[in-house]
């Protein structure tokens, strides 16, 4: 009985870990799908807003803001792939927002 409970807890812990957003993955998303269209590094795009501002920009507002900053990336931002990777990209923008002191290497 105890073994089943321990295994279930471990499985639940693994599921919650993979479900969270990852700024490193967001950096790779930016590099692969947006950097060429934007023509600037991810740090420049993330630096357009503070962390507090990025935190408030969610869902359609986040997508709209990225379209304003980088209009050439609209095909990616309209794709199902963006919807799937949006949380990671948002986490990246938040992590490296203006005033955070963090500088991405991309």
Phi and psi restraints in degrees (value plus and minus 20) as a CYANA .aco file:
   2 UNK   PHI     -83.3   -43.3
   2 UNK   PSI     -56.2   -16.2
   3 UNK   PHI     -84.3   -44.3
   3 UNK   PSI     -59.7   -19.7
   4 UNK   PHI     -83.6   -43.6
   4 UNK   PSI     -62.0   -22.0
   5 UNK   PHI     -84.9   -44.9
   5 UNK   PSI     -62.7   -22.7
   6 UNK   PHI     -84.3   -44.3
   6 UNK   PSI     -64.2   -24.2
   7 UNK   PHI     -83.7   -43.7
   7 UNK   PSI     -60.3   -20.3
   8 UNK   PHI     -85.0   -45.0
   8 UNK   PSI     -62.0   -22.0
   9 UNK   PHI     -83.9   -43.9
   9 UNK   PSI     -60.6   -20.6
  10 UNK   PHI     -85.5   -45.5
  10 UNK   PSI     -62.3   -22.3
  11 UNK   PHI     -82.7   -42.7
  11 UNK   PSI     -62.0   -22.0
  12 UNK   PHI     -84.0   -44.0
  12 UNK   PSI     -60.3   -20.3
  13 UNK   PHI     -82.9   -42.9
  13 UNK   PSI     -60.3   -20.3
  14 UNK   PHI     -86.0   -46.0
  14 UNK   PSI     -59.6   -19.6
  15 UNK   PHI     -85.8   -45.8
  15 UNK   PSI     -61.7   -21.7
  16 UNK   PHI     -90.3   -50.3
  16 UNK   PSI     -50.9   -10.9
  17 UNK   PHI     -87.4   -47.4
  17 UNK   PSI     -64.1   -24.1
  18 UNK   PHI     -95.5   -55.5
  18 UNK   PSI     -37.6     2.4
  19 UNK   PHI    -102.5   -62.5
  19 UNK   PSI     -35.4     4.6
  20 UNK   PHI    -101.0   -61.0
  20 UNK   PSI     137.3   177.3
  21 UNK   PHI     -94.0   -54.0
  21 UNK   PSI     135.3   175.3
  22 UNK   PHI    -154.3  -114.3
  22 UNK   PSI      96.1   136.1
  23 UNK   PHI     -85.5   -45.5
  23 UNK   PSI     -50.6   -10.6
  24 UNK   PHI     -86.0   -46.0
  24 UNK   PSI     -59.2   -19.2
  25 UNK   PHI     -88.6   -48.6
  25 UNK   PSI     -56.7   -16.7
  26 UNK   PHI     -81.8   -41.8
  26 UNK   PSI     -57.5   -17.5
  27 UNK   PHI     -82.4   -42.4
  27 UNK   PSI     -63.5   -23.5
  28 UNK   PHI     -85.3   -45.3
  28 UNK   PSI     -58.4   -18.4
  29 UNK   PHI     -80.7   -40.7
  29 UNK   PSI     -67.1   -27.1
  30 UNK   PHI     -80.4   -40.4
  30 UNK   PSI     -67.7   -27.7
  31 UNK   PHI     -81.0   -41.0
  31 UNK   PSI     -62.9   -22.9
  32 UNK   PHI     -97.5   -57.5
  32 UNK   PSI     -60.9   -20.9
  33 UNK   PHI    -128.7   -88.7
  33 UNK   PSI     -36.4     3.6
  34 UNK   PHI    -145.7  -105.7
  34 UNK   PSI     -49.9    -9.9
  35 UNK   PHI     -76.2   -36.2
  35 UNK   PSI     -66.7   -26.7
  36 UNK   PHI     -82.9   -42.9
  36 UNK   PSI     -60.4   -20.4
  37 UNK   PHI     -92.1   -52.1
  37 UNK   PSI     -53.1   -13.1
  38 UNK   PHI    -101.4   -61.4
  38 UNK   PSI     -53.3   -13.3
  39 UNK   PHI      57.6    97.6
  39 UNK   PSI     -12.6    27.4
  40 UNK   PHI    -156.6  -116.6
  40 UNK   PSI     145.8   185.8
  41 UNK   PHI     -93.0   -53.0
  41 UNK   PSI     144.6   184.6
  42 UNK   PHI     -83.6   -43.6
  42 UNK   PSI     -51.0   -11.0
  43 UNK   PHI     -83.9   -43.9
  43 UNK   PSI     -55.8   -15.8
  44 UNK   PHI     -86.8   -46.8
  44 UNK   PSI     -65.7   -25.7
  45 UNK   PHI     -85.2   -45.2
  45 UNK   PSI     -67.0   -27.0
  46 UNK   PHI     -82.7   -42.7
  46 UNK   PSI     -53.1   -13.1
  47 UNK   PHI     -93.6   -53.6
  47 UNK   PSI     -21.4    18.6
  48 UNK   PHI     -90.3   -50.3
  48 UNK   PSI     -40.3    -0.3
  49 UNK   PHI    -159.0  -119.0
  49 UNK   PSI     137.4   177.4
  50 UNK   PHI     -97.3   -57.3
  50 UNK   PSI     149.3   189.3
  51 UNK   PHI     -80.5   -40.5
  51 UNK   PSI     -60.3   -20.3
  52 UNK   PHI     -82.3   -42.3
  52 UNK   PSI     -59.4   -19.4
  53 UNK   PHI     -88.5   -48.5
  53 UNK   PSI     -62.7   -22.7
  54 UNK   PHI     -83.0   -43.0
  54 UNK   PSI     -57.1   -17.1
  55 UNK   PHI     -81.2   -41.2
  55 UNK   PSI     -57.5   -17.5
  56 UNK   PHI     -94.1   -54.1
  56 UNK   PSI     -47.3    -7.3
  57 UNK   PHI    -101.7   -61.7
  57 UNK   PSI      82.2   122.2
  58 UNK   PHI    -150.5  -110.5
  58 UNK   PSI     140.7   180.7
  59 UNK   PHI      38.9    78.9
  59 UNK   PSI    -149.6  -109.6
  60 UNK   PHI     -85.0   -45.0
  60 UNK   PSI     -52.2   -12.2
  61 UNK   PHI     -85.3   -45.3
  61 UNK   PSI     -58.3   -18.3
  62 UNK   PHI     -84.2   -44.2
  62 UNK   PSI     -67.2   -27.2
  63 UNK   PHI     -82.7   -42.7
  63 UNK   PSI     -63.8   -23.8
  64 UNK   PHI     -81.7   -41.7
  64 UNK   PSI     -60.0   -20.0
  65 UNK   PHI     -87.3   -47.3
  65 UNK   PSI     -59.8   -19.8
  66 UNK   PHI     -84.2   -44.2
  66 UNK   PSI     -56.5   -16.5
  67 UNK   PHI     -84.9   -44.9
  67 UNK   PSI     -57.3   -17.3
  68 UNK   PHI     -86.9   -46.9
  68 UNK   PSI     -64.0   -24.0
  69 UNK   PHI     -90.1   -50.1
  69 UNK   PSI     -58.7   -18.7
  70 UNK   PHI    -157.2  -117.2
  70 UNK   PSI      57.1    97.1
  71 UNK   PHI     -82.5   -42.5
  71 UNK   PSI     -47.4    -7.4
  72 UNK   PHI     -90.6   -50.6
  72 UNK   PSI     -34.4     5.6
  73 UNK   PHI    -108.9   -68.9
  73 UNK   PSI     -14.0    26.0
  74 UNK   PHI     -74.3   -34.3
  74 UNK   PSI     -61.3   -21.3
  75 UNK   PHI     -77.5   -37.5
  75 UNK   PSI     -60.8   -20.8
  76 UNK   PHI     -88.0   -48.0
  76 UNK   PSI     -63.1   -23.1
  77 UNK   PHI     -86.0   -46.0
  77 UNK   PSI     -41.7    -1.7
  78 UNK   PHI    -111.7   -71.7
  78 UNK   PSI     -25.2    14.8
  79 UNK   PHI    -105.7   -65.7
  79 UNK   PSI     137.8   177.8
  80 UNK   PHI     -82.4   -42.4
  80 UNK   PSI     -48.2    -8.2
  81 UNK   PHI     -82.6   -42.6
  81 UNK   PSI     -59.7   -19.7
  82 UNK   PHI     -81.6   -41.6
  82 UNK   PSI     -65.8   -25.8
  83 UNK   PHI     -77.4   -37.4
  83 UNK   PSI     -58.1   -18.1
  84 UNK   PHI     -90.7   -50.7
  84 UNK   PSI     -54.5   -14.5
  85 UNK   PHI    -124.0   -84.0
  85 UNK   PSI     -17.2    22.8
  86 UNK   PHI     -75.8   -35.8
  86 UNK   PSI     -63.4   -23.4
  87 UNK   PHI     -81.5   -41.5
  87 UNK   PSI     -59.7   -19.7
  88 UNK   PHI     -87.1   -47.1
  88 UNK   PSI     -62.9   -22.9
  89 UNK   PHI     -84.6   -44.6
  89 UNK   PSI     -60.6   -20.6
  90 UNK   PHI     -82.8   -42.8
  90 UNK   PSI     -63.0   -23.0
  91 UNK   PHI     -82.2   -42.2
  91 UNK   PSI     -58.5   -18.5
  92 UNK   PHI     -82.7   -42.7
  92 UNK   PSI     -67.7   -27.7
  93 UNK   PHI     -82.1   -42.1
  93 UNK   PSI     -60.7   -20.7
  94 UNK   PHI     -84.5   -44.5
  94 UNK   PSI     -68.1   -28.1
  95 UNK   PHI     -79.8   -39.8
  95 UNK   PSI     -55.0   -15.0
  96 UNK   PHI    -131.6   -91.6
  96 UNK   PSI       2.2    42.2
  97 UNK   PHI     -82.7   -42.7
  97 UNK   PSI     142.9   182.9
  98 UNK   PHI     -74.9   -34.9
  98 UNK   PSI     112.3   152.3
  99 UNK   PHI      65.3   105.3
  99 UNK   PSI     -21.1    18.9
 100 UNK   PHI     -96.1   -56.1
 100 UNK   PSI     -43.8    -3.8
 101 UNK   PHI      64.7   104.7
 101 UNK   PSI     -24.6    15.4
 102 UNK   PHI    -114.5   -74.5
 102 UNK   PSI     118.9   158.9
 103 UNK   PHI    -146.3  -106.3
 103 UNK   PSI      96.3   136.3
 104 UNK   PHI     -96.3   -56.3
 104 UNK   PSI     132.0   172.0
 105 UNK   PHI    -119.3   -79.3
 105 UNK   PSI      42.1    82.1
